[in-house]
């Protein structure tokens, strides 16, 4: 004698199981999986570490707004905090030469900076910037070549010497083509 099963009760139990599974799945997808994903991402990539603000951030923002004088002032503030900041010096010179149309001021800033004692990399970097101002903005080939040759002679085994040799070849190629 087979037992009689109430069909409506089976449908109700099946519906309850499906509904429970849907609710459980929604909770899993909405809350647990994002938490787990964040944990895995933090484990591998560590984005919760606070990034240090660039000391040049205010100067870059002023330059992006077109406030080049303000950017120069911000870079000068950077130099007050860190007198060895060659990037700030380079950017002050670049802004004078390119944005304010005053390459003589750029030359004066870089010459004055090169009178100080610098590590080899810093001196080579500033000399490269000075050579660029002479060549690009003042069209003084002789002085640009002289500075680039100094870099090659004084810092022969550095990337700056390699770049200077390359720039010398570019200058010679441009001169031979009639610039």
C-alpha positions as CSV (number, residue, x, y, z in Angstrom):
1,X,0.0,0.0,0.0
2,X,1.6,3.1,-1.3
3,X,1.4,6.2,0.8
4,X,-0.5,9.1,-0.7
5,X,1.6,12.3,-1.2
6,X,-0.1,15.6,-1.1
7,X,1.0,17.2,-4.4
8,X,0.3,20.8,-3.2
9,X,2.7,20.3,-0.3
10,X,5.5,19.1,-2.7
11,X,5.0,22.2,-4.8
12,X,5.0,24.4,-1.7
13,X,8.2,22.8,-0.4
14,X,9.9,23.1,-3.8
15,X,8.8,26.7,-4.1
16,X,10.2,27.4,-0.6
17,X,13.6,25.8,-1.5
18,X,13.8,27.8,-4.7
19,X,12.9,31.1,-2.9
20,X,15.4,30.4,-0.2
21,X,18.1,29.7,-2.8
22,X,17.3,32.9,-4.6
23,X,17.4,35.0,-1.5
24,X,20.7,33.3,-0.4
25,X,22.2,33.8,-3.8
26,X,21.2,37.5,-3.8
27,X,22.8,38.0,-0.4
28,X,25.9,36.2,-1.6
29,X,26.2,38.3,-4.8
30,X,25.3,41.6,-3.2
31,X,27.3,41.5,0.0
32,X,29.8,38.6,0.2
33,X,31.3,38.6,-3.3
34,X,32.2,42.3,-3.3
35,X,33.8,41.9,0.2
36,X,35.7,38.9,-1.0
37,X,36.8,40.7,-4.2
38,X,38.0,43.7,-2.2
39,X,39.9,41.4,0.1
40,X,41.6,39.6,-2.8
41,X,42.4,42.9,-4.6
42,X,43.8,44.4,-1.4
43,X,45.9,41.3,-0.8
44,X,47.6,41.5,-4.2
45,X,47.6,45.2,-5.1
46,X,47.4,47.0,-1.7
47,X,45.4,50.1,-2.8
48,X,44.6,51.0,0.8
49,X,48.1,52.5,1.2
50,X,47.9,56.2,1.2
51,X,49.9,57.7,-1.7
52,X,52.2,60.6,-0.9
53,X,51.1,63.9,-2.5
54,X,53.6,65.1,-5.1
55,X,55.5,68.1,-3.9
56,X,54.9,69.6,-7.4
57,X,51.1,69.1,-7.3
58,X,50.2,72.7,-6.8
59,X,52.6,73.9,-9.5
60,X,51.3,71.3,-11.9
61,X,47.7,72.4,-11.2
62,X,48.6,76.1,-11.7
63,X,50.4,75.3,-15.0
64,X,47.4,73.2,-16.1
65,X,45.1,76.3,-15.4
66,X,47.4,78.4,-17.5
67,X,48.7,80.3,-14.5
68,X,52.4,80.1,-15.4
69,X,53.6,82.8,-13.0
70,X,51.7,81.0,-10.2
71,X,53.3,77.7,-11.2
72,X,56.7,79.3,-11.1
73,X,56.0,80.6,-7.6
74,X,54.8,77.1,-6.5
75,X,58.0,75.6,-8.0
76,X,60.0,78.2,-6.0
77,X,58.2,77.1,-2.9
78,X,59.3,73.5,-3.7
79,X,62.9,74.7,-4.0
80,X,62.7,76.4,-0.6
81,X,61.6,73.1,0.9
82,X,64.2,71.1,-1.1
83,X,67.0,73.1,-2.6
84,X,68.3,70.0,-4.5
85,X,65.0,69.7,-6.5
86,X,66.4,69.7,-10.0
87,X,63.0,69.0,-11.5
88,X,61.6,72.2,-10.0
89,X,64.5,74.2,-11.4
90,X,64.1,72.7,-14.8
91,X,60.4,73.4,-14.8
92,X,60.9,77.0,-13.8
93,X,63.3,77.4,-16.7
94,X,60.9,75.6,-19.1
95,X,58.0,77.8,-18.1
96,X,60.1,80.9,-18.6
97,X,61.3,79.8,-22.0
98,X,58.2,78.1,-23.5
99,X,55.2,79.7,-21.8
100,X,56.4,83.2,-20.9
101,X,58.6,83.7,-23.9
102,X,61.7,84.7,-21.8
103,X,64.5,82.2,-22.6
104,X,67.1,84.6,-21.1
105,X,65.4,84.2,-17.7
106,X,65.6,80.5,-18.2
107,X,69.3,80.7,-19.0
108,X,69.9,82.9,-16.0
109,X,68.1,80.5,-13.7
110,X,70.0,77.5,-14.9
111,X,73.4,79.2,-14.9
112,X,72.8,80.4,-11.4
113,X,71.8,76.9,-10.4
114,X,74.9,75.3,-12.0
115,X,77.1,77.5,-9.9
116,X,76.1,75.4,-6.8
117,X,77.5,72.0,-6.0
118,X,75.4,69.2,-7.5
119,X,75.7,65.4,-7.6
120,X,76.8,64.3,-11.1
121,X,73.2,63.3,-12.2
122,X,71.8,66.6,-11.1
123,X,74.5,68.7,-12.9
124,X,74.2,66.7,-16.1
125,X,70.4,67.1,-16.0
126,X,70.6,70.8,-15.6
127,X,73.3,71.2,-18.3
128,X,71.0,69.2,-20.6
129,X,68.2,71.6,-19.9
130,X,70.4,74.6,-20.5
131,X,71.7,73.2,-23.8
132,X,68.1,72.7,-24.8
133,X,67.2,76.3,-24.1
134,X,70.2,77.5,-26.0
135,X,69.4,75.3,-29.0
136,X,65.7,75.4,-29.1
137,X,64.9,78.9,-27.9
138,X,68.0,81.1,-28.5
139,X,69.3,79.2,-31.6
140,X,72.8,79.4,-30.2
141,X,74.3,76.3,-31.7
142,X,77.8,76.8,-30.5
143,X,76.8,77.1,-26.8
144,X,74.4,74.2,-27.0
145,X,77.1,72.0,-28.6
146,X,79.6,73.1,-26.0
147,X,77.3,72.1,-23.1
148,X,76.4,68.8,-24.7
149,X,80.1,68.0,-25.2
150,X,80.8,68.9,-21.5
151,X,78.2,66.4,-20.5
152,X,79.8,63.7,-22.6
153,X,83.3,64.6,-21.2
154,X,82.3,65.0,-17.6
155,X,79.7,62.2,-17.3
156,X,80.9,59.6,-19.9
157,X,79.2,56.5,-18.4
158,X,75.8,57.9,-17.8
159,X,72.5,58.0,-19.6
160,X,72.9,61.8,-19.8
161,X,76.1,61.3,-21.9
162,X,74.3,58.9,-24.2
163,X,71.4,61.4,-24.6
164,X,73.9,64.3,-25.2
165,X,75.7,62.3,-28.0
166,X,72.3,61.6,-29.6
167,X,71.3,65.3,-29.3
168,X,74.7,66.3,-30.8
169,X,74.0,64.1,-33.8
170,X,70.5,65.6,-34.2
171,X,72.0,69.1,-34.1
172,X,74.6,68.2,-36.7
173,X,72.0,66.6,-38.9
174,X,69.8,69.7,-38.7
175,X,72.7,72.0,-39.4
176,X,73.8,69.9,-42.4
177,X,70.2,70.0,-43.8
178,X,70.3,73.8,-43.7
179,X,68.5,74.9,-40.5
